[in-house]
Amino acid sequence: MSSLSEPCRSNIVTSGSLFMILKHVRKVLWQICTMLTEVTDLQVFLSRNAVRSIKC
């Protein structure tokens, strides 16, 4: 029985480290998304101003 529980324990450890990796990846993705959002906001702002100047 103990030989059966050993792989399970290692699986829990690997899933725990996977969870940490996923959390880190999610944080990095969130930072990238925030940066992209700021850039897109800037592009929208610039394009709106461009449209305004074209209308004039």
C-alpha positions in Angstrom: 0.0 0.0 0.0 2.8 2.4 0.8 4.3 1.9 -2.7 0.9 3.1 -4.1 0.7 6.2 -1.9 4.2 7.3 -2.9 3.4 8.4 -6.5 0.3 10.1 -5.3 2.4 12.2 -2.9 4.8 13.2 -5.6 1.9 14.1 -7.8 0.6 16.4 -5.1 4.1 18.0 -4.9 4.3 18.5 -8.7 0.8 19.9 -8.9 1.7 22.3 -6.1 4.7 23.6 -8.0 2.6 23.7 -11.2 0.1 25.8 -9.3 2.9 28.2 -8.3 4.2 28.3 -11.9 0.6 29.0 -13.2 0.2 31.7 -10.6 3.4 33.3 -11.7 2.5 33.0 -15.4 -0.9 34.6 -14.6 0.8 37.5 -12.9 3.2 38.0 -15.8 0.3 37.8 -18.3 -1.7 40.3 -16.2 1.2 42.7 -16.3 1.5 42.3 -20.1 -2.2 42.8 -20.5 -2.1 45.9 -18.4 0.7 47.3 -20.5 -1.1 46.4 -23.7 -4.3 48.1 -22.3 -2.4 51.2 -21.5 -0.8 51.2 -25.0 -4.2 50.6 -26.6 -5.7 53.4 -24.6 -2.9 55.7 -25.9 -3.6 54.5 -29.5 -7.3 55.1 -29.1 -6.6 58.6 -27.7 -4.2 59.4 -30.5 -6.6 58.1 -33.2 -9.5 60.1 -31.7 -7.4 63.2 -31.8 -6.4 62.3 -35.4 -10.0 61.9 -36.4 -10.8 65.2 -34.7 -8.0 67.0 -36.6 -9.2 65.3 -39.9 -12.8 66.5 -39.3 -11.5 70.1 -38.8 
